[in-house]
């Protein structure tokens, strides 16, 4: 009987010690240290590294002709020719659909626009994501606006930037970020690797 009582006392003592450690960790406000997941090792100020850099330089001098084909543009309801513009270090093309949706894709070949995006002041909605396995960021000013900008890193000081502005009111079935990502995915699938 005495062995049973001693064993039970030790079990209670061990349980009390575990409870004290758990409570002191919870009350200290510090989470137990856990090794970070490899997918989450980037800081808030730097994007993930691009493992297989792509080369967009061939599209920069004629973005309206080289980024998306007429068949690809048709997926967005766009049949009219795009308008080329150079804005800073961004060579871009902007298209408007028959229902007044707007798509813009810019090519950057001289700086790491994705890293700049991480370092700059973020939009109220700033969501790191991936498109076709490449690091990207979704940015929106408000969930009530049918507009989204997606910046995607290609590696080696190259990036793509796209935004979609829908004419329809925003709703659960209308995701402007998904439309922007759909367009940018069509572009990156055609880009060759960097040399």
MARKOLPA-657923 format. One line per field, with one value per residue (C-alpha): residue in one letter; residue number from 1; x, y, z. Coordinates in nm, 4 decimals. Last residue first. Example, Ala and Ser with C-alpha at 12.3 -4.5 7.8 and 13.67 -1.06 7.14 Angstrom:
% MARKOLPA-657923
code (s, a)
pos (2, 1)
xx (1.3670, 1.2300)
yy (-0.1060, -0.4500)
zz (0.7140, 0.7800)
END
This chain:
% MARKOLPA-657923
code (x, x, x, x, x, x, x, x, x, x, x, x, x, x, x, x, x, x, x, x, x, x, x, x, x, x, x, x, x, x, x, x, x, x, x, x, x, x, x, x, x, x, x, x, x, x, x, x, x, x, x, x, x, x, x, x, x, x, x, x, x, x, x, x, x, x, x, x, x, x, x, x, x, x, x, x, x, x, x, x, x, x, x, x, x, x, x, x, x, x, x, x, x, x, x, x, x, x, x, x, x, x, x, x, x, x, x, x, x, x, x, x, x, x, x, x, x, x, x, x, x, x, x, x, x, x, x, x, x, x, x, x, x, x, x, x, x, x, x, x, x, x, x, x, x, x, x, x, x, x, x, x, x, x, x, x, x, x, x, x, x, x, x, x, x, x, x, x, x, x, x, x, x, x, x, x, x, x, x, x, x, x, x, x, x, x, x, x, x, x, x, x, x, x, x)
pos (195, 194, 193, 192, 191, 190, 189, 188, 187, 186, 185, 184, 183, 182, 181, 180, 179, 178, 177, 176, 175, 174, 173, 172, 171, 170, 169, 168, 167, 166, 165, 164, 163, 162, 161, 160, 159, 158, 157, 156, 155, 154, 153, 152, 151, 150, 149, 148, 147, 146, 145, 144, 143, 142, 141, 140, 139, 138, 137, 136, 135, 134, 133, 132, 131, 130, 129, 128, 127, 126, 125, 124, 123, 122, 121, 120, 119, 118, 117, 116, 115, 114, 113, 112, 111, 110, 109, 108, 107, 106, 105, 104, 103, 102, 101, 100, 99, 98, 97, 96, 95, 94, 93, 92, 91, 90, 89, 88, 87, 86, 85, 84, 83, 82, 81, 80, 79, 78, 77, 76, 75, 74, 73, 72, 71, 70, 69, 68, 67, 66, 65, 64, 63, 62, 61, 60, 59, 58, 57, 56, 55, 54, 53, 52, 51, 50, 49, 48, 47, 46, 45, 44, 43, 42, 41, 40, 39, 38, 37, 36, 35, 34, 33, 32, 31, 30, 29, 28, 27, 26, 25, 24, 23, 22, 21, 20, 19, 18, 17, 16, 15, 14, 13, 12, 11, 10, 9, 8, 7, 6, 5, 4, 3, 2, 1)
xx (2.1342, 1.7842, 1.5269, 1.2844, 0.9459, 0.6326, 0.4782, 0.5618, 0.3177, 0.0130, 0.0728, 0.0693, -0.2779, -0.4236, -0.2588, -0.4311, -0.7668, -0.7168, -0.6305, -0.9494, -1.1651, -1.5282, -1.7444, -1.7385, -1.8477, -1.6832, -1.9000, -1.8356, -1.5906, -1.2901, -0.9478, -0.6669, -0.3086, 0.0159, 0.3782, 0.6464, 0.9959, 1.3643, 1.6636, 1.8132, 1.5023, 1.1558, 0.9765, 0.6019, 0.4066, 0.0277, -0.1993, -0.5689, -0.8804, -1.2513, -1.2665, -1.4572, -1.1660, -0.9687, -0.6384, -0.5227, -0.1842, -0.1038, 0.2629, 0.4606, 0.7148, 0.7286, 0.5844, 0.3286, 0.2111, 0.3135, 0.1740, 0.2627, -0.0512, -0.0503, -0.3953, -0.3618, -0.0990, 0.2536, 0.5035, 0.8092, 1.0583, 0.8510, 0.7670, 1.1334, 1.2202, 0.9529, 1.0784, 1.4293, 1.5790, 1.6736, 1.4461, 1.0984, 0.8027, 0.4568, 0.1173, -0.2058, -0.5575, -0.8721, -1.2350, -1.4481, -1.7038, -1.5444, -1.2106, -0.9398, -0.5698, -0.2606, 0.0954, 0.4041, 0.7715, 0.8636, 1.1874, 1.0107, 0.6813, 0.7126, 0.3803, 0.2277, -0.1479, -0.3207, -0.5054, -0.8767, -1.0080, -1.0145, -1.2809, -1.0270, -0.9888, -0.9717, -0.6367, -0.4890, -0.6141, -0.4858, -0.1424, -0.0101, 0.3285, 0.4944, 0.2880, 0.1729, 0.5040, 0.7237, 1.0653, 1.0226, 0.9209, 1.2693, 1.4038, 1.1632, 1.4179, 1.3196, 1.5046, 1.4600, 1.4921, 1.3627, 1.4491, 1.1660, 1.0843, 1.2541, 1.1219, 0.8785, 1.1627, 1.1990, 1.2186, 0.8557, 0.8805, 1.1727, 0.9464, 1.0840, 1.2397, 1.0158, 1.0841, 0.7985, 0.5842, 0.6592, 0.3778, 0.5253, 0.1872, 0.1675, 0.5232, 0.4691, 0.1441, 0.3017, 0.5989, 0.3703, 0.1415, 0.4359, 0.5618, 0.2131, 0.1864, 0.5270, 0.4239, 0.0943, 0.2733, 0.5275, 0.2457, 0.0737, 0.3966, 0.4436, 0.0813, 0.1167, 0.4466, 0.2842, 0.0000)
yy (3.2987, 3.3742, 3.1058, 3.1649, 3.3339, 3.1735, 3.0397, 3.3763, 3.5654, 3.3414, 3.3405, 3.7234, 3.7269, 3.4700, 3.6514, 3.9780, 3.7966, 3.6211, 3.9551, 4.1120, 3.8473, 3.8657, 3.5754, 3.7023, 4.0446, 4.3669, 4.5804, 4.5176, 4.7385, 4.5364, 4.6868, 4.4364, 4.5138, 4.3686, 4.4050, 4.1788, 4.1588, 4.1517, 4.2382, 3.8871, 3.7016, 3.6907, 3.8560, 3.9138, 4.2273, 4.1886, 4.4933, 4.4526, 4.6537, 4.5785, 4.8055, 4.6930, 4.4787, 4.8000, 4.9496, 4.6291, 4.4651, 4.1043, 4.0158, 3.7640, 3.4876, 3.2488, 2.8947, 2.9503, 3.2556, 3.2759, 3.4793, 3.7634, 3.9577, 4.3333, 4.4854, 4.8366, 4.8983, 4.8577, 5.1325, 5.0352, 4.7623, 4.4658, 4.6481, 4.7342, 4.3644, 4.2798, 4.5554, 4.4129, 4.6577, 4.6946, 4.4589, 4.5712, 4.4662, 4.6116, 4.4513, 4.6505, 4.5101, 4.7228, 4.6111, 4.8479, 4.5877, 4.5739, 4.5156, 4.7761, 4.7035, 4.8608, 4.7772, 4.8466, 4.9258, 5.0049, 5.1841, 5.5188, 5.4859, 5.3668, 5.3365, 5.1063, 5.1124, 4.7809, 4.6799, 4.6029, 4.2477, 4.2106, 3.9945, 3.8621, 3.5218, 3.7147, 3.8543, 3.5042, 3.4550, 3.8017, 3.7044, 3.8368, 3.9824, 4.0251, 4.2670, 4.5074, 4.4761, 4.5801, 4.6858, 4.4980, 4.1586, 4.0366, 4.1408, 3.9129, 3.6487, 3.3952, 3.3065, 2.9492, 2.9579, 3.3100, 3.4090, 3.4926, 3.8592, 4.0971, 4.3492, 4.1240, 3.8809, 3.5599, 3.2273, 3.1296, 2.8531, 2.6974, 2.6639, 2.8428, 2.6405, 2.6602, 2.8594, 2.8476, 3.1553, 3.4395, 3.6180, 3.5245, 3.4012, 3.1194, 3.0037, 3.0226, 2.8283, 2.5482, 2.5200, 2.5121, 2.2516, 2.0269, 2.0512, 1.9740, 1.6656, 1.5464, 1.5982, 1.4177, 1.1232, 1.1200, 1.1135, 0.8275, 0.6292, 0.6933, 0.5892, 0.2688, 0.1869, 0.2364, 0.0000)
zz (-6.8391, -6.7149, -6.7895, -7.0777, -7.0262, -7.1669, -6.8430, -6.6845, -6.9068, -6.8641, -6.4876, -6.4874, -6.6404, -6.3986, -6.1073, -6.2016, -6.2334, -5.8985, -5.7383, -5.8766, -5.7070, -5.8215, -5.6954, -5.3362, -5.4624, -5.5807, -5.8044, -6.1728, -6.3642, -6.2621, -6.2124, -6.2576, -6.1824, -6.2950, -6.2014, -6.3388, -6.2012, -6.2894, -6.0743, -6.1022, -5.9894, -6.1509, -5.8615, -5.8916, -5.8026, -5.7989, -5.7878, -5.7089, -5.7889, -5.7339, -5.4304, -5.1161, -4.9990, -4.9555, -5.0716, -5.2310, -5.2703, -5.3601, -5.3320, -5.5347, -5.5030, -5.8005, -5.7829, -6.0615, -5.8680, -5.5035, -5.2160, -4.9808, -4.8867, -4.8287, -4.7661, -4.6237, -4.8902, -4.7659, -4.7165, -4.9121, -4.8223, -4.9456, -5.2688, -5.3245, -5.2862, -5.5460, -5.7764, -5.7869, -6.0334, -6.4003, -6.5955, -6.4857, -6.7008, -6.6443, -6.6961, -6.6890, -6.7117, -6.7086, -6.7035, -6.9150, -7.0293, -7.3771, -7.2092, -7.1559, -7.2023, -7.0494, -7.1515, -6.9488, -6.9507, -6.5898, -6.4952, -6.4526, -6.6376, -6.9937, -7.1716, -7.4306, -7.4918, -7.5661, -7.8790, -7.8450, -7.8048, -7.4282, -7.2617, -7.0106, -7.1770, -7.5090, -7.3933, -7.4105, -7.7684, -7.8675, -7.7280, -7.3983, -7.3040, -7.6425, -7.8527, -7.5829, -7.3971, -7.6900, -7.5528, -7.2255, -7.3630, -7.4579, -7.1162, -6.9261, -6.8233, -6.5566, -6.2375, -6.1038, -5.7220, -5.6626, -5.3055, -5.0673, -5.0212, -4.7791, -4.5268, -4.3383, -4.2848, -4.4796, -4.2957, -4.3415, -4.6017, -4.4132, -4.1081, -3.8070, -3.5211, -3.2167, -2.9025, -2.6544, -2.6824, -2.4505, -2.2703, -1.9337, -1.8172, -2.0727, -2.0061, -1.6279, -1.6625, -1.8668, -1.6316, -1.3258, -1.4871, -1.5718, -1.2141, -1.0769, -1.2999, -1.1780, -0.8118, -0.8691, -1.0288, -0.7445, -0.4870, -0.6728, -0.6678, -0.2955, -0.2230, -0.4293, -0.2625, 0.0853, 0.0000)
END
